[in-house]
Amino acid sequence: MKKHLAVIIPVFNEARNVIPLAERLGATLKAARISYHLYFVDDHSTDTTVNEIEKLTTGRPISLLTKKGKQGKAFSILEAVAQTNESYLAMIDADLQYPPEAIPAMLKIAKARGVCVARRQDNQESPIRKGVSKSFQWLFGKVLHGLDCDVQSGLKVFKREIIQNVPQDVVTPWTLDIPLLTTALNMGYSIGQVEITFAKRNAGQSKIKFFSSISEIGGQAIKHKFIGAQPVTIAPLSPKINLDIHEIFK
């Protein structure tokens, strides 16, 4: 049976987080009666992350994917998308700062609007990082691209066809989010949000070099703005839909 939701989890040295994350995801999605598959994408970890994920794969809807292409979270997500066939996709960071329990509500919104973004509230990061993040969201998201949402949130749920139409030439290791959201708008979808509590990292260290990543993301956001909207692929009507239309006009 085709699974309904693919949850893509990019990982690099997250050995202490993958099992509690998988357990919370599984419990949440089963309770909500959502058919799902978890895809952990390992970006060549040097700790025991792979071993921990392998413990989870037997008898569970969980797969371990080994990164083949360029390093970076955005490329991990794109590689995983190519190996899935679920109708809806969720991406979530592995550090447990984002609550998996928000996904069922986000999936309902994504079905209605195309995309749902987790909006970080009660942010437990340092005041400096919170300030830079909010400034980035306002300048590069809202002012530059008209995106009134938490653009760099690490928890999003969206329809498969949206990410399939993201222009690849504007994606770098940390810059998938704005192209994903602008593509959704270009395709006629809208963006919903669910407020979440953004917790402290569960274990391990952040892999983001914060200020260099902000520079990379900001630069690509400007580039993406001036490239403009890209053509999108519209799927043909299914035979059933064609039949229904013919019946209407008989």
N, C-alpha and C positions, 0 to 999 in steps of 0.2 A: 504493500500500500504506500502511495506517495505521501511523504511527510508534508505537513502544512507549514512548519516554521523551521528555518535553519538558524541556529544561534552560532555566530562566528566569534571566536575568542582568540585574538592574537596573543602569543605568549613568548616571553624571553626571560628566563631565570625567575620563574614564578612557582617553584616547587612547593612552597608552603601554602599557596593559595588555590591551586587548581582543584584539589579534592573538595574543600568546603564550598567553592563556587559551584562545582558540578552538582553537589548534593542539594544546594539551595535552588539551583535552576531546575533540577529534576523534580523536587518536591513541589515547587511553584507551578510548573507547567502541567504536571500530572493532576494537581488539585483543580486546575482550571480546565482540564480535559482538552488540552491542546496537543495535537500530534506534532512531535518535534524531533530534531536531531542536533546534537552539539558537535561542533567542529573546532577542535583546538588546533591552531596553526603555530607550530614551533619554529621560531626564527633562529635556530641553531643555538639553543641554550647550552650553557657550560656547567649547569648544576644538575640536579636530578629531576628536572621538570618532566622530561620524556618518560622516565620510569614511573613517575606518579600518575601521569595520564594513562600509560599502558595498563595500570591497575584498574582503571575505570572502564576500559573498552569492552571487556568480556560480558556479553549478555545485556549490554545497555546500548541505547541509541547514541553512542559517542564514538567519534573518529579522531585519530591523531593524523594530522597532515604535516609533512615536513617541508619547510620552505625550500623552493627551488630557485627563485629569482632574486631580485634585489632586496637588500635588507630594509626594514622599515614597516611600521604598522599598516600603512595604507596598502602597500604591496601584498602584505599577508592577507588582508581582507579580499583584495581582488583575486588572488590565487584561490582562496577558498570558494569564492562565488563561482568560479569556473568549474568546481568539482561538486557543486550542489544542484538540486533541481526543485527545491521547495518554492512555493508560491510567494512566501514572505521571508524576509531576512532580518535578523537582529544582529547588531554588533555591540559587544560589551567588553570593557577592559577586564583583565583578570585579577586586579588588585582588591576587588570587593569594595571599592569606593562607591560604586553604583549599585543600588539594590536590585537584584534579579526579580524581586517580588513585584516590581513595577511593570514587567513585560506584558502580562495579560491585558492590563488596561491600555497599554501602548499599542498592542496589536489591534484592539478594537478601533482605536483612532486611526491607525495606519490603513485599515480596511476602508474606512470612510473617507480619508483625506489623501492617502498616498504615503505620507511620512509622519512619524511621531518622534519627537526629540525629548529626552529627559532634561528638564530645566533644573539646574543645580540651585538648591536653597540650603540654608544653614551650612554654608561652605566652611569646612573645618581646616582649610589651608591657611597659610600665613597671610596677614593683611596685604603684604606686597604682592604676592601671587594672585590674591583675589582681585586687587585693584588693577593689575595688568590684564588679567583675564576679562574683567568687565569692560575695560577700555578697548581691548581688542574686539570684543563682541560688538560694541557700539560702532567703532570706526570701520572695521573691515567687514563686519556682518551687516549691520543696519544701514550705515551711511553709504558704503560702497556698493553693496549688493541688494539692499532692501530686505534683508533677512531679520525679522524681528523675533529671534529665538536664540537659544544657547548654542551657537554654531559649532563650537569645539567640544560639545558634550560627547563623552565616550560611550553613551548608550543611546542608540537609535534603532527604530524598527521601520521598515519600508518595503514597498513592493519591489519584486525582483527586477522588473523591466526598467526601473529608474536607474539602478546602478549599472545595468547593461548598456545604458546610453550615456554614461559619464565620459567626457572627452579625456582620453588617456594622456594627452600631451600636457595637461595641467596638473597631473598627479605626481607628487614627490613623496618621500617617505612619511611625511606628516600632513599631507594636504589633500585628503580625500573629502573632508566634510563639506566645505563650501561648494566644490563642484557637484557633489551629490545633491545638496539642497537646491542649488540654482537649476540643476537639470530637472528636478521634480517640478519646480515652478514653470520651467520652459515647456514641460509636457502637459501642463494644465492641472497639475495636482496642487494641493495646499499643504501647509505644515502645521500639525497639531503639537501640543506640548503637554507633558505631565510633570508636575513639580516633584522633586525627590530630595531627600537629605543626602548631601555629598559627604560621605564619611572619611575618616582618616584611612590611609592605606592599611590593610590587614597585616601584611608581613612583607619583608624584603624592602628593596629600594626602588624608587622611581627610575625609569629608563630614559625619561625625557630630560634633555638639556634645555631647561626652560626658556632662557632668553634667545638662544640660537634657534630653537624650534619656533618661537614667536616670530623671529625675523624671517625664517623660511616660509611660514604660513602667510605672513603679511605680504611678502614679496609675490608669492604665487596668487594671492587674492587679487592683487593689483593686475597681474598678468592676465588672470582669468577674466577680469572685468573688461579689459580692452580686446580680448579675443572675441567676446560677444557670444550670443547664443549659438549653439551647434545644432545641426539637423538631428532629429531623433527618429528612431524606427518605430513605426506604428504597426502592431500586429494585425493581420487580416482578420475579418470576422470569421468566427467558427461556422462550420456547416449548419449547426443548429440555429445560430443567430440569423444566418442567411435565410433559412427556411421560415423562421418566424416573420421576417420582414416580407417575404414573398406572400405569406398567408395574409398579412395585414392588407396588402395592396391588391389582393385578388378581386 
